[in-house]
Amino acid sequence: MNMDFRRKKRNFERRVKYQIVQIRTGGKTVLLKKLVSILLRVAYWCVIIAVFPLFILIVLSVRIISRHYLIRFGYFSADRIGHLAFDIEYYLTYVRKPSSWRGVDLFFLQGNLCNEQLGIMLKRKVFVHNIVRVAYYINKYFPGSHIHSVVPARVLNGSRDLTGKFASSDPNLCFTKSENIRGNRYLESLGMKPGARFVCLVVRDSSYLDEYYVSSQKWNYHSYRDSNLESYRDAAIRLANEGCWVFRMGKSVRERCEFSHNRIIDYANSPDRDDFLDIWLMANCYFSISTSTGLDAVADVFRRPIVFVNFLPLSHFQTWCRTVLVPKTLRWSGGSEPKLTLNEHLRHNYQRSIDYETAGIRIEDLTSLEISDAVMEMYQRIKGLWPETNLSKNRQKMFWDSFSSWEGFPDLHQWIHPEARIGEKYLEASPELLQ
């Protein structure tokens, strides 16, 4: 409890310091905006307190009529695009009742909405309003609350498709005719011909979280997931030389993409970048390349193939989707610095940079060639040109046999997509991943 209190105290102090810095930098204008924001929050809570007794009656009435008409209250975590996109599709695929069901689910958004287009698409499918928040929390204090609650996949299973329903169903989210026209016009404005293939490249750095979440937490503990954009140059140019367009994605990025090819677009730094195109491009790409950073969940829910490179921890392999995955290389520090075996990867499946350091493990990014090999493997597999041999099939089988013997496997990997695999050339050069 003392550690939890100290953590909350540090976060509170950080928020206060951040607010002070903003006011000092922005002067009276920023101070006025913050005062207005505070007054609006106070007014909001005054309204909530005033209607609180009414909502108690509503929640009680919900229980009375539940035998004939079931009303449930739920929420979506709106502040992180990976969880929001996945959890919407998970609800629509797994949880939503058929049209013949006598009932209704009502939702609110938890946290600031990270993408306006996703919010629009969600509201086409379900009822969403902030006032549902009150009913949701009041409901929790009455017996049988679980019957009248809808919990997001982020809470249920960490936003994972454990039984493979995504692969056996079509996407539930969809674009309107006018939205598709808008997306295609953007492609045409770049000189792309109708039907031209494009790939979305998502390379994680800490810029997005630092910009949008700076007031609440420092994110350097996730730095083990970052990658150097330059190491993706060869893969992007090889795709472009094959006739594919490549869009470097991102809402806030640290580096500019200056790869010298007219079919490689630094969309993340383009004045055309907006929330709509972020979603539309990921949903319509030939495949995406990602370091597992949230935005790739959009490709996942629209059933687009994904190349995961510089992925960690390997234990969290997104095995429910069509993917070629290559993890970052882990080495023991000191001496000859041998690579970690698969079992050691799984035993040291940390999600904080400091934990790898404490365990004496050095994290090594993939080389440009390793990234390019994984990307071209996916490209050739989609086109049906990948030369799969009996030896390569045997290596994949050895990997999955070893992986599935890990004690944590059943909790995270109850269903494996038949097209989920470790990058073949990386696996050939890494026999330790078969141990």
C-alpha positions in Angstrom: 0.0 0.0 0.0 2.9 2.4 0.8 4.3 1.8 -2.7 1.0 2.5 -4.3 0.6 5.7 -2.2 4.0 6.9 -3.2 3.3 6.2 -6.9 0.0 8.1 -6.8 1.8 10.9 -4.9 4.5 11.1 -7.6 1.9 11.1 -10.4 0.0 13.9 -8.7 3.1 16.0 -8.2 4.0 15.4 -11.9 0.6 16.6 -13.0 0.8 19.7 -10.8 4.3 20.6 -12.2 3.1 20.1 -15.7 0.1 22.4 -15.2 2.4 25.1 -13.7 4.8 24.8 -16.7 1.9 25.2 -19.1 0.6 28.3 -17.3 4.0 29.9 -17.2 4.6 29.2 -20.9 1.1 30.1 -22.1 0.4 33.0 -19.7 -3.1 34.4 -19.1 -4.6 32.7 -22.1 -3.7 29.2 -20.9 -4.7 30.1 -17.3 -8.1 31.3 -18.5 -8.7 28.1 -20.5 -7.8 26.0 -17.5 -10.2 27.9 -15.2 -13.0 27.5 -17.7 -12.2 23.8 -17.9 -12.4 23.5 -14.1 -15.7 25.4 -14.0 -17.2 23.1 -16.6 -16.1 20.0 -14.6 -17.6 21.5 -11.5 -20.9 22.1 -13.3 -20.8 18.6 -14.7 -20.4 17.0 -11.3 -23.2 19.3 -9.9 -25.5 17.9 -12.5 -24.5 14.4 -11.7 -25.1 14.9 -8.0 -28.5 16.4 -8.7 -29.7 13.4 -10.8 -28.0 10.8 -8.7 -31.2 9.7 -6.9 -33.0 9.4 -10.3 -30.3 7.0 -11.5 -30.7 4.8 -8.4 -34.4 4.5 -9.4 -33.4 3.7 -13.0 -31.0 1.0 -11.9 -33.6 -0.6 -9.6 -36.2 -0.4 -12.5 -33.7 -2.2 -14.7 -33.7 -5.1 -12.4 -37.4 -5.3 -12.2 -37.9 -5.5 -16.0 -34.8 -7.7 -16.6 -36.8 -10.9 -17.0 -38.6 -9.3 -20.0 -36.0 -6.8 -21.3 -32.4 -6.9 -20.2 -30.5 -3.6 -20.0 -26.7 -3.7 -19.6 -24.2 -0.9 -19.0 -20.6 -0.9 -20.2 -17.7 1.2 -21.4 -14.8 1.2 -23.8 -11.3 2.4 -22.9 -11.1 5.3 -25.4 -7.6 6.7 -24.6 -5.5 4.0 -26.4 -6.2 3.3 -30.0 -5.1 -0.4 -29.8 -7.5 -1.2 -27.0 -10.3 0.9 -28.4 -10.2 -0.6 -32.0 -9.8 -4.1 -30.7 -12.4 -3.9 -28.0 -15.1 -2.5 -30.3 -14.6 -5.3 -32.7 -14.4 -7.9 -29.9 -17.7 -6.7 -28.5 -19.4 -6.7 -31.9 -18.0 -10.2 -32.6 -18.2 -11.9 -29.3 -20.6 -10.1 -26.9 -23.3 -8.3 -28.9 -26.6 -10.3 -28.9 -28.5 -11.1 -32.1 -31.2 -8.7 -33.3 -33.9 -11.1 -31.8 -32.5 -10.5 -28.3 -34.9 -8.5 -26.1 -32.5 -6.0 -24.5 -30.0 -3.2 -25.1 -26.4 -2.4 -24.2 -25.6 1.2 -23.3 -22.0 2.5 -23.2 -19.8 5.4 -22.2 -16.1 6.1 -23.1 -13.5 5.9 -20.4 -10.7 8.4 -21.0 -10.2 11.0 -23.7 -11.1 9.7 -27.2 -7.9 9.0 -29.1 -9.4 8.9 -32.6 -12.5 10.7 -33.7 -13.2 8.4 -36.6 -13.3 5.3 -34.4 -15.8 7.2 -32.2 -18.0 7.9 -35.2 -17.9 4.2 -36.3 -18.7 3.0 -32.8 -21.7 5.2 -32.5 -23.1 3.7 -35.7 -23.2 0.3 -34.0 -24.1 1.0 -30.3 -25.5 3.7 -28.0 -22.8 5.8 -26.5 -23.3 8.7 -24.0 -21.3 9.9 -21.1 -24.4 9.8 -18.8 -24.3 6.0 -18.9 -21.2 6.3 -16.7 -23.4 7.1 -13.7 -25.7 4.1 -14.2 -22.7 1.9 -14.7 -21.1 2.7 -11.4 -24.4 2.8 -9.4 -25.2 -0.6 -10.9 -21.9 -2.0 -9.4 -23.2 -1.5 -5.9 -26.4 -3.6 -6.3 -26.6 -7.4 -6.2 -26.4 -9.1 -9.6 -24.4 -6.3 -11.1 -22.5 -8.6 -13.5 -25.7 -9.5 -15.3 -26.2 -5.8 -16.2 -22.5 -5.1 -17.0 -20.5 -5.3 -20.2 -16.7 -5.3 -19.5 -14.2 -4.5 -22.3 -11.8 -7.1 -23.7 -9.0 -5.0 -22.2 -10.1 -6.1 -18.8 -11.3 -9.6 -19.8 -8.2 -10.8 -21.6 -5.8 -7.9 -22.4 -7.5 -7.4 -25.8 -6.7 -10.8 -27.3 -8.8 -12.9 -29.7 -8.3 -16.2 -27.7 -10.6 -18.4 -29.7 -10.1 -17.1 -33.2 -13.5 -15.7 -34.1 -11.9 -12.8 -36.0 -10.4 -15.2 -38.5 -13.7 -16.9 -39.2 -15.9 -13.8 -39.5 -16.0 -10.6 -41.5 -15.2 -7.2 -39.9 -18.1 -5.6 -38.1 -16.8 -2.0 -38.4 -17.3 -0.5 -41.9 -17.0 2.7 -43.8 -19.8 4.6 -45.5 -19.8 5.1 -49.2 -18.9 8.7 -48.8 -16.0 7.8 -46.5 -14.6 5.3 -49.1 -14.9 8.0 -51.8 -12.9 10.4 -49.5 -10.2 7.8 -48.9 -9.8 6.9 -52.5 -9.7 10.5 -53.5 -6.7 11.0 -51.2 -4.9 8.1 -52.9 -5.7 9.6 -56.3 -4.3 12.9 -55.1 -0.9 11.2 -54.7 -1.0 9.8 -58.2 -2.0 6.3 -57.2 -4.0 4.4 -59.8 -7.2 2.6 -58.8 -6.4 -0.8 -57.2 -2.8 0.2 -56.5 -1.4 -1.8 -53.5 -0.1 0.1 -50.4 1.5 -1.0 -47.2 1.3 0.8 -43.8 4.5 1.2 -41.8 4.1 1.8 -38.1 7.4 2.3 -36.2 7.0 2.9 -32.5 8.8 5.7 -30.6 7.8 7.4 -27.4 6.7 10.7 -29.0 2.9 9.9 -29.0 2.7 9.0 -25.4 5.0 11.8 -24.4 2.8 14.3 -26.2 -0.6 13.1 -25.3 0.0 11.6 -21.9 2.8 13.7 -20.5 0.8 15.0 -17.6 0.1 11.6 -16.1 3.1 9.4 -16.5 6.6 9.1 -17.9 6.8 6.4 -20.6 10.5 5.6 -20.8 9.8 2.2 -19.1 8.4 1.2 -22.5 11.5 2.2 -24.4 12.4 -1.4 -25.0 9.7 -1.4 -27.7 11.1 1.6 -29.6 12.8 1.2 -33.0 15.1 3.2 -35.3 13.1 4.3 -38.3 16.3 4.2 -40.5 16.5 0.4 -40.2 13.2 0.1 -42.1 14.5 1.9 -45.2 15.6 -1.2 -47.1 12.2 -2.9 -46.6 10.3 0.2 -47.7 12.4 0.7 -50.8 12.2 -3.0 -51.8 8.4 -2.8 -51.5 8.3 0.4 -53.5 10.5 -1.2 -56.2 7.9 -4.0 -56.4 5.3 -1.4 -57.2 3.8 -1.0 -53.7 3.2 2.3 -52.1 4.4 2.7 -48.5 2.7 5.0 -46.0 4.7 5.8 -42.8 2.0 6.1 -40.2 1.8 7.9 -36.8 -0.1 10.6 -35.1 3.0 12.0 -33.4 6.5 10.9 -34.4 10.0 11.8 -33.4 11.7 11.4 -36.8 10.9 12.4 -40.4 10.8 9.7 -43.0 13.3 10.7 -45.7 13.5 7.5 -47.8 14.2 8.5 -51.3 11.4 7.0 -53.4 8.3 8.7 -54.8 6.1 5.8 -53.7 7.2 6.1 -50.0 4.9 8.7 -48.3 5.8 10.3 -44.9 2.1 10.4 -44.1 2.7 10.9 -40.4 4.3 14.4 -41.1 1.9 15.2 -43.9 -0.7 18.1 -43.6 -3.2 15.5 -44.9 -2.9 13.3 -41.8 -6.1 13.1 -39.8 -8.0 10.7 -37.7 -10.1 9.5 -40.6 -7.2 8.6 -42.9 -5.4 6.9 -39.9 -8.2 4.4 -39.8 -9.0 4.1 -43.5 -5.5 3.5 -44.6 -4.8 0.8 -42.0 -8.2 -0.8 -42.8 -7.5 -1.0 -46.5 -3.8 -1.7 -46.8 -2.3 -4.7 -48.6 -0.6 -5.5 -45.2 0.9 -3.5 -42.4 4.4 -3.5 -40.8 4.4 -2.8 -37.1 6.5 -3.0 -34.0 3.3 -3.7 -32.0 2.2 -0.2 -31.1 -1.6 0.0 -31.0 -2.4 1.4 -34.4 -1.8 -2.1 -35.9 -5.0 -3.2 -34.0 -6.9 -1.4 -36.7 -5.3 -3.7 -39.4 -6.1 -6.6 -37.1 -9.8 -5.9 -36.8 -10.2 -5.3 -40.5 -8.5 -8.7 -41.1 -5.4 -7.3 -42.8 -2.1 -9.3 -42.5 0.6 -7.8 -40.2 4.4 -8.2 -40.2 5.5 -7.7 -36.6 9.2 -6.9 -36.3 11.3 -5.9 -33.3 8.5 -7.5 -31.2 8.8 -7.9 -27.4 8.0 -9.8 -25.3 7.8 -12.9 -27.5 5.4 -14.5 -25.0 2.7 -12.1 -26.2 3.0 -13.2 -29.9 -0.4 -12.1 -31.5 -1.0 -15.6 -32.6 -4.7 -15.1 -33.6 -3.9 -13.1 -36.7 -2.2 -13.7 -40.1 1.3 -12.6 -39.3 5.0 -13.0 -39.9 6.7 -12.1 -36.6 10.4 -11.5 -35.8 11.3 -10.6 -32.2 14.1 -8.4 -31.0 17.2 -10.3 -30.2 17.9 -10.8 -26.5 21.4 -11.5 -25.3 22.9 -12.2 -21.9 25.2 -9.3 -21.0 28.9 -9.9 -20.4 31.3 -12.6 -21.7 30.4 -14.1 -25.1 26.9 -12.6 -24.9 25.0 -15.7 -26.1 21.4 -15.2 -27.4 18.5 -16.2 -25.1 16.8 -19.5 -26.0 13.1 -19.6 -26.6 12.5 -20.9 -23.0 14.6 -18.0 -21.7 12.6 -15.6 -23.8 9.4 -16.9 -22.3 10.8 -16.9 -18.7 12.0 -13.3 -19.0 8.9 -11.9 -20.6 9.2 -8.4 -19.1 7.2 -5.3 -20.0 9.6 -2.8 -18.5 13.0 -1.8 -19.8 14.5 -1.8 -16.3 13.5 -5.4 -15.7 15.6 -6.5 -18.7 18.6 -4.6 -17.4 18.2 -6.0 -13.9 18.1 -9.5 -15.3 21.4 -8.9 -17.2 19.7 -9.0 -20.6 20.7 -6.8 -23.5 18.1 -5.9 -26.1 19.3 -5.8 -29.7 17.2 -4.3 -32.5 16.9 -6.3 -35.7 19.2 -5.4 -38.6 17.8 -3.8 -41.8 18.3 -7.1 -43.6 16.4 -9.0 -40.9 13.5 -6.6 -41.2 13.5 -6.6 -44.9 13.5 -10.4 -45.1 10.4 -10.6 -42.8 8.6 -8.0 -44.9 9.4 -9.6 -48.2 8.4 -13.0 -46.8 4.9 -11.6 -46.1 4.7 -10.0 -49.5 5.6 -13.2 -51.3 3.3 -15.3 -49.1 0.3 -13.1 -49.9 1.2 -13.4 -53.6 1.6 -17.1 -53.3 5.3 -17.0 -54.3 7.0 -18.0 -51.1 9.1 -21.2 -51.6 8.2 -23.2 -48.5 10.3 -26.3 -48.0 9.9 -29.4 -45.8 12.8 -28.1 -43.8 11.2 -24.8 -43.1 7.9 -26.5 -42.2 9.8 -28.7 -39.8 11.5 -25.6 -38.2 8.1 -23.9 -37.7 6.7 -27.1 -36.1 9.7 -27.4 -33.7 9.1 -23.8 -32.7 5.4 -24.2 -32.0 5.9 -27.5 -30.2 8.4 -25.8 -27.9 6.3 -22.6 -27.5 3.2 -24.6 -26.7 4.9 -26.4 -23.9 5.4 -23.2 -22.0 3.2 -23.1 -18.9 1.8 -19.7 -19.7 0.8 -20.7 -23.3 -2.9 -21.7 -22.6 -3.6 -18.3 -21.0 -2.5 -16.3 -24.0 -2.7 -18.7 -27.0 -5.8 -20.8 -27.0 -6.1 -20.6 -30.8 -3.4 -20.3 -33.3 -4.0 -18.8 -36.8 -2.7 -21.3 -39.5 -0.9 -18.3 -41.1 0.9 -17.1 -37.9 4.6 -17.9 -38.0 8.1 -16.8 -37.0 10.0 -15.2 -39.9 11.6 -18.1 -41.8 15.0 -16.6 -42.5 15.3 -15.3 -38.9 14.3 -18.7 -37.5 16.8 -20.4 -39.8 19.6 -18.1 -38.4 18.4 -18.5 -34.8 18.4 -22.2 -33.7 18.2 -21.0 -30.1 14.5 -20.2 -30.7 13.9 -24.0 -31.2 15.2 -24.7 -27.6 
